[in-house]
Amino acid sequence: RTPAYHSRYAKPDRLALDAAVRRDFGPEAAARPGGCLLLSTQVAEQSLDVDFDLLLTDLCPIDVLLQRIGRLHRHAARSDHRPAVARRARVIVVEPEGGFTDQLEKKSIGLGWGDNQPYHDYAHGELTLRQIDSKAAISIPAENRALIEAVYHPAARERLRAEPAWARYWQRSELHAAHERFVATTVALPFGQPYHACAGLYDNELSIDYRTRLGLDTVRLDLPYPVHCWYAAPPAPVLTADLPQWCLPKQDKEQPLTTVTPRPPRDGATCFAVAEHLYWYGPDGWEWES
């Protein structure tokens, strides 16, 4: 009933889709005759009070997976309305093709695993996968702590590290982690000093941008005219686009990306160009040429 549910919609459409998902899967949707299917990214697990009969999900780290499973059979009011095939809570987990151990040299192996992906530590994926493969059934929340420790406890990670292929992977991971720790120490605030004493402390010739929070950077672009909203009622004017930095052309710090050029509509979608890279806003949200 709803389109693919993700975060790359303009705010008015996102709010309308939030309401549609709550209508179809929320506490008041216990009966929902005829069946209903939702195709969603991880946004569905983060803030919405929803209930699913069956969950089909890509593999993710165990803590994220447990949070995702928390949307399965969530409301007792739905119990008498579940189809026969979903009377027992069931999760189908899809793992990356080829697994992890034989692909440790690859920067990305699909399904959200790899550099510039939501999950970059292959060890978390491998240890989560081993927990799933070793059990016919999992009882939660009773087993939550044991599952978390089986993936994140240092002893569990050391056992994986003892395997030759993973030992080499660990060396590369530790170098990357050491670099991140070093960068963090160079910009750590000296809380024992007054603020005025820190003036100019981090001025350098490297002109490096430092993160202050986790997650990928987002760039807000001012649009030359409003985009067409597809789901908001009444439609609200949207004059900015929040896009992930990695999908935009590389920019010079002295010449930031500010010029957005109109382009002819694309299958009814509002279309723009940034430095000859094409972006459009349609019923599936913001998209772009890869």
Buried (B, 14 or more C-beta within 10 A) or exposed (E): EBBBBBBBBBEBBBBBBBBBBBBBBBEEBBEBEEEBEBEBBBBBBEEBEBBBBBBEBBBBBBBBBBBBBEBBBBBEEBEEEBEEEBEEBBBEBEBBEEBBBEBBEBEBBEBBBBEEBBBBBBBBBBBBBBBBEEEEEBEEEEBBEEBBEBBBEEEBBEEBBEEEBBEEBBEEBEEEEEEEEEEEEEEEEEEEEEEEEEEEEEEEEEEEEEEEEEEEEEBEBEBEEBBBBBBBEEBBEBEBBEBBEEBBEEBEEEEEBEEBEEEEEBEEBBBBBBEEEBBBBBBBBBBBEE
